[in-house]
């Protein structure tokens, strides 16, 4: 049970503001503020901003419930993406974008919170490659054309695997590939689908490329300890 501390009162304030604005405007989008009030404490605790206001039991519960909720959301989006695609409804692209953004956010969180840049960079590259293969499969079905069109993305998966042995070299190649992909994607027009695709592809790949080039914070700290 949450304590009546500053976070409790701030969350309560956000909740009341959301309900009040909804009552005035009748715009249901303001009700999303209620989610903000619920997520405020675990988010601040995860960022070590207010960790002292959350005990170990609460942290353990938040960790497990957060992972369950995240997995449920991703699985739900994948099911909706497949369902909408089977109806030839292109709104499946939005559900697929949510999956990519969610997985990327989780990977990037590991990068910044753990400092394991290179390992996370490898996982991001392989994840993006596999996700693009999935997109092509959903759009074209299993066919020779699908295999040919997905070949470049299998190449990205292969580069992710090679990045374990040649991190800086592969990091540079990934940045170059990202530029080419952006030009190719946006050359089809600045429509919402293309813009979403460009963002969900370029942001994780750029982050992965930079992470591979920069190296691990953990390794750097170990080197400093040895020198000292």
C-alpha positions as a Markdown table, in Angstrom:
| # | Residue | x | y | z |
|---|---|---|---|---|
| 1 | Unk | 0.0 | 0.0 | 0.0 |
| 2 | Unk | 1.4 | 3.4 | -1.0 |
| 3 | Unk | 2.4 | 5.8 | 1.8 |
| 4 | Unk | 0.9 | 9.3 | 2.0 |
| 5 | Unk | 4.2 | 11.0 | 1.0 |
| 6 | Unk | 4.8 | 13.7 | -1.6 |
| 7 | Unk | 4.5 | 11.1 | -4.5 |
| 8 | Unk | 1.1 | 10.0 | -3.2 |
| 9 | Unk | -0.2 | 13.6 | -3.1 |
| 10 | Unk | 1.3 | 14.4 | -6.5 |
| 11 | Unk | -0.3 | 11.2 | -8.0 |
| 12 | Unk | -3.6 | 12.2 | -6.4 |
| 13 | Unk | -3.3 | 15.7 | -7.9 |
| 14 | Unk | -2.7 | 14.3 | -11.4 |
| 15 | Unk | -5.7 | 12.0 | -10.9 |
| 16 | Unk | -8.0 | 14.8 | -9.9 |
| 17 | Unk | -6.8 | 17.0 | -12.7 |
| 18 | Unk | -7.4 | 14.3 | -15.2 |
| 19 | Unk | -11.0 | 13.7 | -14.0 |
| 20 | Unk | -11.7 | 17.4 | -13.7 |
| 21 | Unk | -10.5 | 18.2 | -17.3 |
| 22 | Unk | -12.5 | 15.2 | -18.6 |
| 23 | Unk | -15.6 | 16.5 | -16.9 |
| 24 | Unk | -15.2 | 20.0 | -18.4 |
| 25 | Unk | -14.2 | 19.0 | -21.9 |
| 26 | Unk | -15.8 | 15.6 | -22.2 |
| 27 | Unk | -12.7 | 14.5 | -24.1 |
| 28 | Unk | -11.8 | 11.0 | -23.0 |
| 29 | Unk | -8.1 | 11.4 | -24.0 |
| 30 | Unk | -7.7 | 13.3 | -20.7 |
| 31 | Unk | -8.4 | 10.1 | -18.8 |
| 32 | Unk | -5.0 | 8.9 | -19.8 |
| 33 | Unk | -3.7 | 11.2 | -17.0 |
| 34 | Unk | -5.1 | 8.6 | -14.7 |
| 35 | Unk | -2.5 | 6.1 | -16.0 |
| 36 | Unk | 0.2 | 8.7 | -15.2 |
| 37 | Unk | -1.0 | 9.0 | -11.6 |
| 38 | Unk | -0.8 | 5.2 | -11.3 |
| 39 | Unk | 2.6 | 4.8 | -12.9 |
| 40 | Unk | 4.2 | 7.8 | -11.2 |
| 41 | Unk | 5.7 | 6.0 | -8.1 |
| 42 | Unk | 7.1 | 2.9 | -9.9 |
| 43 | Unk | 8.6 | 5.1 | -12.7 |
| 44 | Unk | 10.3 | 7.5 | -10.3 |
| 45 | Unk | 11.6 | 4.5 | -8.2 |
| 46 | Unk | 13.0 | 2.8 | -11.4 |
| 47 | Unk | 14.9 | 6.0 | -12.3 |
| 48 | Unk | 16.3 | 6.2 | -8.7 |
| 49 | Unk | 14.6 | 9.6 | -8.3 |
| 50 | Unk | 12.5 | 8.5 | -5.3 |
| 51 | Unk | 13.8 | 5.1 | -4.5 |
| 52 | Unk | 13.9 | 5.9 | -0.8 |
| 53 | Unk | 10.2 | 6.3 | -0.8 |
| 54 | Unk | 9.6 | 2.7 | -1.9 |
| 55 | Unk | 10.5 | -0.3 | 0.2 |
| 56 | Unk | 12.1 | -3.5 | -1.1 |
| 57 | Unk | 8.8 | -5.4 | -1.1 |
| 58 | Unk | 7.2 | -2.7 | -3.2 |
| 59 | Unk | 10.1 | -2.7 | -5.6 |
| 60 | Unk | 9.9 | -6.5 | -6.0 |
| 61 | Unk | 6.1 | -6.4 | -6.6 |
| 62 | Unk | 6.6 | -3.5 | -9.1 |
| 63 | Unk | 9.3 | -5.4 | -10.9 |
| 64 | Unk | 7.3 | -8.6 | -11.4 |
| 65 | Unk | 4.0 | -6.8 | -12.2 |
| 66 | Unk | 5.7 | -4.5 | -14.6 |
| 67 | Unk | 7.3 | -7.4 | -16.5 |
| 68 | Unk | 3.9 | -9.2 | -16.6 |
| 69 | Unk | 2.1 | -6.1 | -17.9 |
| 70 | Unk | 4.8 | -5.4 | -20.5 |
| 71 | Unk | 4.7 | -9.0 | -21.8 |
| 72 | Unk | 0.8 | -8.9 | -21.9 |
| 73 | Unk | 0.8 | -5.6 | -23.8 |
| 74 | Unk | 3.4 | -6.9 | -26.4 |
| 75 | Unk | 1.5 | -10.1 | -26.9 |
| 76 | Unk | -1.8 | -8.3 | -27.2 |
| 77 | Unk | -0.3 | -5.9 | -29.8 |
| 78 | Unk | 1.1 | -8.8 | -31.8 |
| 79 | Unk | -2.3 | -10.6 | -31.8 |
| 80 | Unk | -4.0 | -7.4 | -33.0 |
| 81 | Unk | -1.4 | -6.8 | -35.6 |
| 82 | Unk | -1.9 | -10.3 | -37.1 |
| 83 | Unk | -5.7 | -10.0 | -36.9 |
| 84 | Unk | -5.8 | -6.6 | -38.6 |
| 85 | Unk | -3.3 | -7.8 | -41.3 |
| 86 | Unk | -5.5 | -10.8 | -42.0 |
| 87 | Unk | -8.4 | -8.4 | -42.7 |
| 88 | Unk | -6.1 | -6.3 | -45.0 |
| 89 | Unk | -6.5 | -3.4 | -42.6 |
| 90 | Unk | -3.3 | -1.4 | -42.6 |
| 91 | Unk | -3.8 | -0.3 | -39.0 |
| 92 | Unk | -1.8 | -3.4 | -38.2 |
| 93 | Unk | 1.2 | -1.2 | -38.8 |
| 94 | Unk | 0.4 | 0.9 | -35.7 |
| 95 | Unk | 0.3 | -2.2 | -33.5 |
| 96 | Unk | 3.5 | -3.4 | -34.9 |
| 97 | Unk | 5.1 | 0.0 | -34.3 |
| 98 | Unk | 4.0 | -0.2 | -30.6 |
| 99 | Unk | 5.7 | -3.6 | -30.3 |
| 100 | Unk | 9.0 | -2.2 | -31.8 |
| 101 | Unk | 8.9 | 0.9 | -29.6 |
| 102 | Unk | 8.2 | -1.2 | -26.5 |
| 103 | Unk | 11.0 | -3.7 | -27.1 |
| 104 | Unk | 13.3 | -0.9 | -28.1 |
| 105 | Unk | 12.5 | 1.1 | -25.0 |
| 106 | Unk | 13.2 | -2.0 | -22.8 |
| 107 | Unk | 16.5 | -2.6 | -24.5 |
| 108 | Unk | 17.5 | 1.0 | -24.3 |
| 109 | Unk | 16.6 | 1.1 | -20.6 |
| 110 | Unk | 19.1 | -1.8 | -20.1 |
| 111 | Unk | 21.7 | 0.2 | -22.0 |
| 112 | Unk | 21.4 | 3.3 | -19.8 |
| 113 | Unk | 20.7 | 1.6 | -16.5 |
| 114 | Unk | 23.2 | -1.2 | -16.7 |
| 115 | Unk | 25.8 | 0.3 | -18.9 |
| 116 | Unk | 26.2 | -2.9 | -21.0 |
| 117 | Unk | 26.2 | -1.0 | -24.3 |
| 118 | Unk | 27.7 | -3.5 | -26.7 |
| 119 | Unk | 25.5 | -6.5 | -25.6 |
| 120 | Unk | 22.4 | -4.3 | -25.8 |
| 121 | Unk | 23.5 | -2.9 | -29.2 |
| 122 | Unk | 23.8 | -6.5 | -30.5 |
| 123 | Unk | 20.4 | -7.4 | -29.3 |
| 124 | Unk | 18.8 | -4.2 | -30.7 |
| 125 | Unk | 20.3 | -4.9 | -34.2 |
| 126 | Unk | 19.1 | -8.5 | -34.3 |
| 127 | Unk | 15.7 | -7.5 | -32.9 |
| 128 | Unk | 15.2 | -4.8 | -35.5 |
| 129 | Unk | 16.2 | -7.2 | -38.3 |
| 130 | Unk | 13.8 | -9.9 | -37.1 |
| 131 | Unk | 11.0 | -7.4 | -36.6 |
| 132 | Unk | 11.5 | -6.2 | -40.2 |
| 133 | Unk | 11.4 | -9.8 | -41.4 |
| 134 | Unk | 8.1 | -10.2 | -39.5 |
| 135 | Unk | 6.7 | -7.0 | -41.2 |
| 136 | Unk | 7.6 | -8.3 | -44.6 |
| 137 | Unk | 6.0 | -11.7 | -43.8 |
| 138 | Unk | 2.8 | -10.2 | -42.6 |
| 139 | Unk | 2.5 | -8.0 | -45.6 |
| 140 | Unk | 3.4 | -10.5 | -48.3 |
| 141 | Unk | 2.8 | -13.9 | -46.8 |
| 142 | Unk | 5.2 | -16.8 | -47.3 |
| 143 | Unk | 6.4 | -16.6 | -50.9 |
| 144 | Unk | 9.6 | -16.3 | -53.0 |
| 145 | Unk | 9.0 | -12.6 | -53.2 |
| 146 | Unk | 8.9 | -12.4 | -49.4 |
| 147 | Unk | 12.2 | -14.4 | -49.1 |
| 148 | Unk | 13.8 | -12.0 | -51.6 |
| 149 | Unk | 12.4 | -8.8 | -49.9 |
| 150 | Unk | 13.4 | -10.0 | -46.4 |
| 151 | Unk | 17.0 | -10.9 | -47.4 |
| 152 | Unk | 18.4 | -7.5 | -46.5 |
| 153 | Unk | 16.9 | -7.7 | -43.0 |
| 154 | Unk | 18.3 | -11.2 | -42.5 |
| 155 | Unk | 21.6 | -9.5 | -43.4 |
| 156 | Unk | 21.0 | -7.0 | -40.5 |
| 157 | Unk | 20.4 | -10.0 | -38.2 |
| 158 | Unk | 23.7 | -11.4 | -39.3 |
| 159 | Unk | 25.5 | -8.1 | -38.7 |
| 160 | Unk | 24.1 | -8.1 | -35.2 |
| 161 | Unk | 25.6 | -11.6 | -34.6 |
| 162 | Unk | 29.0 | -10.4 | -36.0 |
| 163 | Unk | 28.9 | -7.3 | -33.8 |
| 164 | Unk | 29.9 | -9.6 | -30.9 |
| 165 | Unk | 33.3 | -10.1 | -32.5 |
| 166 | Unk | 33.7 | -6.8 | -34.4 |
| 167 | Unk | 31.7 | -4.2 | -32.4 |
| 168 | Unk | 33.3 | -0.9 | -33.7 |
| 169 | Unk | 33.4 | -2.0 | -37.3 |
| 170 | Unk | 29.8 | -3.3 | -37.3 |
| 171 | Unk | 28.7 | -0.2 | -35.4 |
| 172 | Unk | 30.0 | 2.0 | -38.2 |
| 173 | Unk | 28.4 | -0.2 | -40.9 |
| 174 | Unk | 25.1 | -0.1 | -39.0 |
| 175 | Unk | 25.1 | 3.8 | -38.9 |
| 176 | Unk | 25.7 | 3.8 | -42.7 |
| 177 | Unk | 22.9 | 1.3 | -43.3 |
| 178 | Unk | 20.6 | 3.4 | -41.2 |
| 179 | Unk | 21.2 | 6.4 | -43.5 |
| 180 | Unk | 20.5 | 4.3 | -46.5 |
| 181 | Unk | 17.3 | 2.8 | -45.0 |
| 182 | Unk | 16.0 | 6.3 | -44.0 |
| 183 | Unk | 16.5 | 7.5 | -47.6 |
| 184 | Unk | 14.8 | 4.5 | -49.0 |
| 185 | Unk | 11.8 | 4.6 | -46.5 |
| 186 | Unk | 11.2 | 8.3 | -46.8 |
| 187 | Unk | 11.6 | 8.3 | -50.6 |
| 188 | Unk | 8.1 | 6.6 | -50.7 |
| 189 | Unk | 6.5 | 9.7 | -49.2 |
| 190 | Unk | 6.1 | 11.6 | -45.9 |
| 191 | Unk | 3.0 | 9.7 | -44.9 |
| 192 | Unk | 2.3 | 8.6 | -41.3 |
| 193 | Unk | 3.1 | 4.9 | -42.0 |
| 194 | Unk | 6.5 | 5.8 | -43.6 |
| 195 | Unk | 7.4 | 8.3 | -40.8 |
| 196 | Unk | 6.5 | 5.7 | -38.1 |
| 197 | Unk | 8.6 | 3.1 | -39.9 |
| 198 | Unk | 11.5 | 5.5 | -40.2 |
| 199 | Unk | 11.4 | 6.4 | -36.5 |
| 200 | Unk | 11.1 | 2.8 | -35.2 |
| 201 | Unk | 13.9 | 1.6 | -37.5 |
| 202 | Unk | 16.4 | 4.5 | -37.3 |
| 203 | Unk | 16.3 | 5.3 | -33.6 |
| 204 | Unk | 17.2 | 1.8 | -32.3 |
| 205 | Unk | 19.8 | 1.3 | -35.1 |
| 206 | Unk | 21.5 | 4.6 | -34.4 |
| 207 | Unk | 21.5 | 3.8 | -30.7 |
| 208 | Unk | 22.9 | 0.4 | -31.3 |
| 209 | Unk | 25.6 | 1.7 | -33.7 |
| 210 | Unk | 26.7 | 4.3 | -31.2 |
| 211 | Unk | 26.6 | 1.8 | -28.3 |
| 212 | Unk | 28.9 | -0.6 | -30.2 |
| 213 | Unk | 31.4 | 2.1 | -31.1 |
| 214 | Unk | 31.4 | 3.7 | -27.6 |
| 215 | Unk | 31.8 | 0.4 | -25.7 |
| 216 | Unk | 30.7 | -0.7 | -22.3 |
| 217 | Unk | 30.7 | 1.5 | -19.2 |
| 218 | Unk | 31.3 | -1.7 | -17.2 |
| 219 | Unk | 34.5 | -2.4 | -19.2 |
| 220 | Unk | 35.7 | 1.2 | -18.8 |
| 221 | Unk | 35.1 | 1.1 | -15.0 |
| 222 | Unk | 37.0 | -2.2 | -14.8 |
| 223 | Unk | 40.0 | -0.7 | -16.7 |
| 224 | Unk | 40.1 | 2.2 | -14.4 |
| 225 | Unk | 40.1 | -0.1 | -11.3 |
| 226 | Unk | 43.0 | -2.1 | -12.8 |
| 227 | Unk | 45.0 | 1.1 | -13.5 |
| 228 | Unk | 44.4 | 2.3 | -10.0 |
